[in-house]
Amino acid sequence: MTRYSHNAVGIWTILVCYILVLIGVVTILQVLIGKETLSPSILVHFDASHYQGIMLYGYGQESSAFFPLFPYSWRALGVGPLGISLFNTALFLFALSTLISVLSIHWRTVLIWLTLPTVFFLMLPYTEAWFFIGASGVIVGVRRKQLAFTLLGLFACTVARPAFTALLPALIFATALGHESLKRKLFEITTVVSTCLVGLATVVAIQYHDTGDIFAFYTAQSGYGNSLKFPSFPLTSWGGGSIVRLDATALLIGILSGGVLLWSMIRRWKNKPDQIGQEVVLSVTYLFVVSGIALMLRGGELYSLNRFIFATPFSLVLIHEYFEHRVRLPVKNVVVIFFGLLIYFLFFGSFVHIQTFGKFAVLSAFLSIYLIYPNMLLNRRSWVFPWILLASFIIQVYYLLHYLGDEWVA
């Protein structure tokens, strides 16, 4: 895909129209299936209920596993579930439009990313919108060599959720691979580590004020059974069924990100130009590390990995880079890709029943087309695009209805 001249009005028109279409379709379907549609309470399920509790009562009655930036900003705004969802949507769209402009992302790539299954968490009473705007600040800072943006974004991410375990190593690694002088690299690494420590100290101070426990976060994490352990097979996820397939796809993205990172490192080692920018190194490293953490933290149960992969700007950077033909998968290899994916999904117990295997086979076919799409001839790509977009949109609507019906997604 070729780059194009960005128009702010055009960007916002595409984004707002998509959000309105998504809301309209989901509302109509809610009516058709006889579900509650008008009460804002349908927006608050699972983690959102914990954030609402922190907003109302602080950490005295809620788990310290959740970080304070989102619930405390919710309290400051003084709005209900619908109001904070609208605020999160505006926050997310602002950050997204900035990334589109800075990275010169094609509108088709934007729409394909928007239809990833659980991007809708950016519009719900979750912390994802704050993390998204913070991570976008980090990406913009790295891309434009503006350390202030990077540090401000990193601080926001650190106070928004415990993503420092993946984001800080990714940022250090991307900085180390940059073209700046050693002195400059050491200075930047020192400042990002210091900023992360200040963010963590802020979290500890807020939680200590409410709980009296300086290690409240780690106490809460141990209560959830989160500790490093070797994964057992087949790999699983909360909710089973379609949620396993969702998290399996998210893990696949993490693994592919690791492959892109390895490819880049080999080319650097051989002194060959790889043309991969620091923001791409940052993104694929984050996606790879967060996938590894999810894989090892609960012994093979990929708890919420899909949200940590899809609802981030890092997945957008990866898709944008892939669609710019940095990695080539010839169309003639579609059969090889399909069978490779079938083998990969065996690690998720796809073999337990013929119906289960069939569902994974359909997913493999869809992902195969998805992967070879950027390398199709232009006329074929124009024909395939609306069908990919429609299929992705239907999948996203399915999971959003799943969530609104108080069923586990992430």
C-alpha positions in Angstrom: 0.0 0.0 0.0 1.3 3.5 -0.8 1.4 6.3 1.7 -1.0 9.1 1.3 -1.5 12.7 2.4 -3.4 12.9 5.6 -6.4 15.1 6.2 -7.4 15.5 9.8 -11.1 15.9 8.9 -11.0 12.8 6.8 -9.3 10.8 9.6 -11.9 11.8 12.2 -14.7 11.1 9.7 -13.5 7.5 9.2 -13.0 6.9 12.9 -16.3 8.4 14.1 -18.3 6.8 11.3 -16.9 3.4 12.2 -17.7 3.9 15.9 -21.2 4.9 15.1 -21.7 1.9 12.8 -20.4 -0.4 15.5 -22.7 1.1 18.1 -25.7 1.1 15.8 -25.3 -2.6 14.7 -24.8 -3.8 18.3 -27.8 -1.8 19.5 -30.0 -3.3 16.8 -28.8 -6.8 17.5 -29.4 -6.2 21.3 -33.0 -5.3 20.5 -33.5 -8.3 18.1 -32.2 -10.8 20.7 -34.2 -9.2 23.5 -31.3 -7.9 25.6 -31.2 -4.8 27.7 -30.0 -1.9 25.6 -30.6 1.4 27.4 -29.1 0.9 30.9 -25.4 2.0 31.2 -24.9 -1.0 33.6 -24.3 -3.3 30.7 -21.0 -1.5 30.1 -19.7 -2.5 33.5 -18.6 -6.2 33.8 -15.6 -8.0 35.1 -12.6 -5.7 35.5 -14.8 -2.6 34.8 -16.7 -3.4 38.0 -13.4 -3.3 40.0 -12.4 0.0 38.4 -15.8 1.4 39.3 -15.3 0.2 42.9 -11.9 1.9 43.1 -13.5 5.0 41.7 -16.2 5.0 44.4 -14.4 3.6 47.4 -10.7 3.5 46.8 -8.5 0.5 47.4 -9.9 -0.2 50.8 -12.6 -2.4 49.3 -11.1 -3.3 46.0 -8.1 -5.3 44.7 -4.8 -3.5 44.4 -4.0 -5.6 41.3 -5.6 -2.7 39.4 -3.6 0.6 38.9 -5.1 4.0 39.8 -4.8 6.3 36.7 -8.1 5.3 35.1 -10.4 4.9 38.2 -9.1 8.2 39.8 -9.6 10.1 36.5 -13.1 8.6 36.4 -13.7 9.9 40.0 -12.3 13.4 39.0 -14.7 13.5 36.0 -17.7 12.6 38.1 -19.6 10.8 35.4 -21.3 7.4 35.1 -20.5 4.4 33.0 -21.8 5.9 29.8 -20.0 9.2 30.4 -16.6 7.5 31.1 -17.1 5.3 28.1 -17.6 8.3 25.9 -14.5 10.0 27.5 -12.4 6.9 26.9 -13.6 6.8 23.3 -12.6 10.4 22.7 -9.2 9.8 24.4 -8.6 6.7 22.3 -9.6 8.4 19.0 -7.4 11.4 19.7 -4.4 9.2 20.3 -5.2 7.0 17.3 -5.6 10.0 14.9 -2.2 11.3 16.1 -0.6 7.9 15.4 -2.2 7.8 11.9 -0.8 11.2 11.1 2.7 10.6 12.5 3.2 7.2 11.0 1.3 7.9 7.7 -1.0 4.9 8.0 -3.3 4.1 5.1 -7.0 4.2 5.9 -7.5 0.6 4.9 -4.9 -0.5 7.4 -6.6 1.6 10.1 -10.0 0.0 9.4 -8.5 -3.5 9.5 -6.9 -2.7 12.8 -10.1 -1.2 14.1 -12.0 -4.4 13.5 -9.6 -6.6 15.5 -11.7 -8.6 17.9 -11.3 -6.8 21.2 -10.3 -3.2 20.2 -13.7 -2.2 21.7 -12.2 -2.4 25.2 -10.7 1.0 24.4 -14.2 2.4 24.5 -15.4 0.6 27.7 -14.9 1.5 31.4 -11.4 -0.1 31.3 -7.9 1.3 31.6 -7.1 0.5 28.0 -7.8 4.0 26.7 -5.3 5.6 29.1 -2.7 2.9 28.3 -3.3 3.5 24.6 -2.7 7.2 24.8 0.4 6.7 27.0 1.8 4.0 24.7 1.1 6.3 21.7 3.1 9.0 23.3 6.0 6.6 23.7 5.8 5.6 20.0 5.6 9.2 18.9 8.5 10.1 21.1 10.6 7.2 19.8 9.7 7.9 16.2 10.4 11.7 16.4 13.3 11.4 18.8 11.5 13.5 21.4 12.4 12.1 24.8 9.8 14.3 26.6 6.9 12.5 24.8 8.5 9.1 25.5 8.8 9.8 29.2 5.4 11.4 29.6 3.8 8.4 27.8 5.8 5.9 29.8 4.7 7.5 33.1 1.0 7.4 32.0 1.4 3.7 31.0 3.1 2.8 34.3 0.4 4.4 36.4 -2.4 3.0 34.2 -1.6 -0.7 34.5 1.2 -3.1 35.4 2.5 -3.1 31.8 6.0 -1.9 32.9 7.0 -5.5 33.0 6.9 -5.6 29.2 7.0 -2.0 28.1 10.1 -1.0 30.0 12.3 -3.9 28.6 10.9 -3.1 25.1 11.8 0.5 25.4 15.3 -0.2 26.8 15.9 -2.7 24.0 14.7 -0.3 21.3 16.9 2.5 22.7 19.9 0.2 22.8 19.4 -0.6 19.1 19.2 3.0 18.1 21.8 4.9 16.1 22.6 7.5 18.8 25.9 7.6 20.6 26.6 5.4 23.6 26.5 8.3 25.9 23.1 9.4 24.6 21.7 5.8 24.9 22.9 5.5 28.5 21.2 8.8 29.3 17.9 7.8 27.7 17.9 4.4 29.3 18.6 6.0 32.7 15.8 8.5 32.3 13.2 5.9 31.2 14.1 3.6 34.1 13.8 6.6 36.5 10.5 7.6 35.0 9.1 4.1 35.4 10.3 4.0 39.0 8.6 7.3 39.7 5.4 5.9 38.2 5.6 2.8 40.3 6.3 4.9 43.4 3.2 6.9 42.7 1.1 3.7 42.4 2.6 2.4 45.7 1.9 5.7 47.5 -1.8 5.8 46.4 -2.4 2.1 47.3 -0.5 2.4 50.6 -2.7 5.4 51.5 -5.8 3.3 51.2 -4.6 -0.1 52.4 -1.6 0.5 54.7 0.2 -2.2 52.7 3.3 -1.0 50.9 3.3 -4.2 48.8 -0.4 -4.2 48.1 0.0 -4.8 44.4 2.2 -7.9 44.9 -0.1 -9.2 47.6 -3.1 -8.9 45.3 -1.2 -10.6 42.4 -0.2 -13.6 44.6 -3.9 -13.9 45.6 -4.7 -14.4 41.9 -2.2 -17.2 41.7 0.1 -15.3 39.3 3.6 -16.7 39.4 6.1 -17.8 36.8 5.7 -21.5 35.9 6.3 -23.7 33.0 3.1 -23.9 30.8 1.2 -27.1 30.6 -0.4 -28.3 27.4 -2.9 -28.0 25.8 -2.9 -24.2 26.3 -6.1 -22.8 27.6 -7.9 -19.6 28.5 -10.7 -18.3 30.7 -14.1 -18.9 29.1 -13.1 -21.8 26.9 -14.4 -22.2 23.3 -14.1 -19.1 21.2 -12.1 -17.3 23.9 -9.4 -20.0 23.5 -9.3 -19.3 19.8 -9.2 -15.6 20.5 -6.2 -15.8 22.8 -4.5 -18.4 20.6 -4.6 -15.8 17.8 -3.2 -13.2 20.2 -0.3 -15.5 21.1 0.3 -16.1 17.4 0.8 -12.4 16.9 3.3 -12.4 19.8 5.2 -15.3 18.3 5.3 -13.6 14.9 6.5 -10.4 16.6 9.3 -12.4 18.0 10.1 -13.7 14.5 10.2 -10.2 13.1 12.5 -9.2 16.0 14.8 -12.1 15.4 14.9 -11.4 11.6 15.9 -7.8 12.3 18.6 -8.9 14.8 20.1 -11.3 12.3 20.2 -8.7 9.6 21.9 -6.3 12.0 24.4 -9.0 12.9 25.2 -9.5 9.2 25.5 -5.7 8.7 22.5 -5.7 6.3 20.0 -2.8 6.3 16.7 -3.9 7.7 14.9 -0.6 7.4 12.9 -1.2 10.6 12.4 1.9 12.7 12.8 2.1 16.4 9.1 2.3 16.9 8.7 -1.0 15.2 11.4 -2.6 17.3 9.7 -1.2 20.4 6.3 -2.6 19.3 7.3 -6.1 18.3 9.4 -6.4 21.4 6.5 -5.4 23.6 4.1 -7.8 21.9 6.6 -10.7 22.1 7.5 -10.0 25.8 3.8 -9.5 27.0 2.9 -12.8 25.2 5.8 -14.6 26.9 4.7 -13.2 30.3 1.1 -14.3 29.7 2.3 -17.8 28.7 4.5 -18.3 31.7 2.5 -16.5 34.4 -0.4 -18.9 34.8 1.0 -22.2 33.6 -0.4 -22.0 30.1 -3.7 -20.2 30.8 -3.6 -17.2 28.5 -5.6 -14.9 30.8 -6.7 -11.8 28.9 -3.8 -11.9 26.4 -6.1 -10.8 23.5 -6.8 -7.5 25.2 -3.1 -6.9 25.9 -2.3 -7.5 22.2 -5.2 -6.2 20.2 -6.2 -3.1 22.2 -2.8 -1.4 22.0 -1.1 0.8 19.5 1.7 -1.7 19.2 -0.5 -4.1 17.2 -1.4 -1.2 14.9 2.3 -0.5 14.3 2.9 -4.1 13.5 0.0 -4.4 11.0 1.1 -1.1 9.4 4.7 -2.3 9.0 3.5 -5.7 7.7 1.2 -4.0 5.2 4.0 -1.8 4.0 5.7 -5.1 2.8 8.5 -5.2 5.3 7.7 -9.0 5.6 6.7 -10.9 2.5 4.6 -14.0 2.4 4.0 -15.1 -1.3 0.4 -15.8 -2.2 1.5 -19.2 -3.5 2.4 -20.2 0.0 -1.2 -19.9 1.3 -1.5 -23.7 1.6 1.7 -24.0 3.6 0.6 -21.2 5.9 -2.8 -22.9 6.4 -1.3 -26.2 7.4 1.3 -24.5 9.5 -1.5 -22.8 11.5 -3.4 -26.1 11.8 -0.3 -27.5 13.4 0.1 -24.5 15.7 -3.5 -24.8 16.9 -2.9 -28.4 18.0 -1.1 -26.8 21.1 -4.6 -25.5 22.0 -6.3 -28.9 22.0 -7.9 -28.5 18.5 -7.7 -32.3 18.2 -10.1 -33.1 21.0 -13.2 -33.1 18.8 -14.0 -32.9 15.1 -16.2 -29.8 15.7 -13.4 -28.1 17.6 -10.9 -29.0 14.9 -13.3 -27.6 12.2 -13.6 -24.3 14.0 -9.8 -24.0 14.3 -9.6 -24.9 10.6 -12.0 -22.1 9.6 -9.8 -19.7 11.8 -6.7 -21.0 10.0 -8.2 -20.3 6.6 -9.2 -16.8 7.6 -5.8 -16.0 9.1 -4.1 -17.4 6.0 -6.0 -15.0 3.8 -5.3 -12.2 6.3 -1.5 -12.9 6.1 -1.2 -13.1 2.3 -3.6 -10.2 1.7 -0.9 -7.4 1.5 1.0 -9.4 -1.2 -2.0 -10.0 -3.5 -2.1 -8.2 -6.8 -3.8 -4.8 -6.5 -7.0 -5.7 -8.2 -7.4 -8.9 -6.1 -6.5 -6.9 -3.0 -9.3 -4.4 -3.7 -11.8 -7.3 -4.1 -10.7 -9.2 -1.0 -10.5 -6.1 1.4 -14.2 -5.6 2.0 -14.7 -9.3 2.7 -11.8 -9.3 5.2 -13.2 -6.2 6.8 -16.8 -7.6 6.9 -15.6 -10.9 8.5 -13.5 -9.1 11.1 -16.4 -6.7 11.9 -18.7 -9.7 12.4 -16.2 -11.3 14.8 -15.8 -8.1 16.7 -19.5 -7.6 17.0 -19.8 -11.2 18.3 -17.3 -10.6 21.1 -18.8 -7.2 22.0 -22.2 -8.8 22.4 -20.5 -11.5 24.4 -19.2 -8.9 26.8 -22.4 -6.9 27.0 -24.2 -10.1 27.9 -21.9 -10.4 31.0 -19.9 -13.3 29.4 -16.1 -13.5 29.7 -14.0 -12.1 26.9 -10.9 -10.6 28.6 
